[in-house]
């Protein structure tokens, strides 16, 4: 398993829509073997070691043509900070891998 780091930052604030903030897309094709595609994807979020998936991710992330689409929701003041997203996926070839995105910032500006 290799680790791939996606770049950027997403800001989630309390005065945005209650749920369905986005869509935000993450193109994972740059880390995939030539000719292989993502078959299944699981996206989780963490604030430090705390799993915040149920609080931060709105709905179920989807994947099409190796681009993952995620919507967010404001998780509340207790979860302010920078959340890491982890994309765990299985390719059509059955190879498994993951990618990380360090940049969902939850705060009240």
C-alpha positions in Angstrom: 0.0 0.0 0.0 1.4 3.4 -0.9 0.3 6.8 0.4 -0.6 9.5 -2.0 -1.1 13.1 -0.8 -3.7 15.3 -2.4 -3.2 19.1 -2.1 -5.4 22.0 -1.2 -7.8 23.2 1.5 -11.5 23.2 2.0 -13.2 25.5 4.5 -16.4 24.4 6.3 -18.1 27.1 8.4 -21.3 27.1 10.5 -23.2 29.6 8.3 -22.9 27.4 5.2 -25.7 25.1 4.2 -26.6 22.6 6.9 -25.7 19.6 4.8 -24.6 19.0 1.2 -21.8 21.5 1.1 -20.1 20.9 -2.2 -19.7 19.0 -4.4 -15.9 18.7 -3.9 -14.1 16.4 -6.3 -10.8 14.5 -5.9 -9.1 13.1 -9.0 -7.2 10.0 -8.0 -6.3 8.9 -11.5 -2.7 10.3 -11.1 -1.8 7.6 -8.7 -3.4 4.6 -10.4 -1.6 2.0 -12.6 -2.1 2.7 -16.3 -5.4 1.1 -17.5 -6.7 0.3 -14.0 -9.8 2.0 -12.4 -11.4 2.4 -9.0 -14.1 -0.2 -8.4 -15.1 0.7 -4.9 -14.3 3.6 -2.6 -14.6 4.4 1.1 -14.0 7.9 2.4 -13.4 8.6 6.1 -12.5 11.8 8.0 -10.4 12.2 11.1 -9.5 15.1 13.5 -6.3 13.8 15.0 -7.2 10.2 16.0 -11.0 10.9 16.3 -13.1 9.4 13.4 -15.4 12.3 12.3 -16.8 10.7 9.2 -20.5 10.7 10.5 -20.2 14.3 11.6 -18.3 15.8 8.6 -19.2 13.8 5.5 -22.7 14.4 4.2 -24.2 11.4 2.3 -22.2 8.7 0.6 -19.2 9.7 -1.5 -19.3 8.5 -5.1 -16.7 7.7 -7.7 -16.8 8.0 -11.5 -13.9 7.8 -13.9 -11.5 7.8 -10.9 -12.9 11.1 -9.6 -14.3 10.9 -6.1 -17.2 13.3 -5.2 -17.7 14.3 -1.6 -20.2 16.6 0.2 -19.7 17.9 3.7 -21.8 19.2 6.6 -20.8 21.5 9.4 -19.9 19.1 12.3 -20.3 21.6 15.2 -17.9 23.7 17.3 -16.5 20.8 19.2 -14.9 19.5 16.0 -13.2 22.7 14.8 -9.8 22.0 13.4 -8.2 20.5 10.3 -9.6 17.1 9.3 -7.8 14.5 7.2 -9.7 12.6 4.6 -8.6 9.1 3.8 -9.7 7.5 0.5 -9.5 3.7 0.7 -10.2 2.1 -2.6 -10.2 -1.2 -4.5 -9.3 -1.2 -8.2 -10.8 -3.4 -10.9 -7.6 -5.4 -10.8 -8.4 -6.0 -7.1 -5.3 -4.1 -5.9 -6.0 -2.0 -2.8 -4.6 1.4 -1.9 -5.3 4.7 -0.2 -4.8 8.4 -0.6 -5.0 11.2 2.0 -6.1 14.8 1.8 -5.0 17.0 4.8 -7.2 20.0 4.4 -10.8 20.2 5.5 -10.7 23.1 7.9 -13.7 23.5 10.1 -13.9 26.8 11.9 -16.0 29.8 12.7 -14.3 32.8 11.1 
